[in-house]
Amino acid sequence: LKNYSSAEKLYQKGYEIYYDKFGSNHQKISYAHSWLGALYGEMGRMDKAKYHYEQAISISEKVLGDDHHLHKKYLEDWAKLQNNL
């Protein structure tokens, strides 16, 4: 049984902790956005999934660069989610 409500609260709390510690343009913030994007995708909440994946992709591109494996992973994860619709 998947407890999306608890997962959402924990991921949101993780995001808030990272945001408070590192600000809005940090690698760890891109992690948190990707976690939330994946969760919302699993929940079928594509509007929120799209927002969080776009944030993860944008931040990782700025902070890590186009060729970094995490940036590529976020692009791939978002593409896979869209293809599964």
Rosetta blueprint (number, residue, H / E / L):
1 L L
2 K L
3 N L
4 Y H
5 S H
6 S H
7 A H
8 E H
9 K H
10 L H
11 Y H
12 Q H
13 K H
14 G H
15 Y H
16 E H
17 I H
18 Y H
19 Y H
20 D H
21 K H
22 F H
23 G L
24 S L
25 N L
26 H L
27 Q H
28 K H
29 I H
30 S H
31 Y H
32 A H
33 H H
34 S H
35 W H
36 L H
37 G H
38 A H
39 L H
40 Y H
41 G H
42 E H
43 M H
44 G L
45 R L
46 M H
47 D H
48 K H
49 A H
50 K H
51 Y H
52 H H
53 Y H
54 E H
55 Q H
56 A H
57 I H
58 S H
59 I H
60 S H
61 E H
62 K H
63 V H
64 L L
65 G L
66 D L
67 D L
68 H L
69 H H
70 L H
71 H H
72 K H
73 K H
74 Y H
75 L H
76 E H
77 D H
78 W H
79 A H
80 K H
81 L H
82 Q H
83 N H
84 N L
85 L L
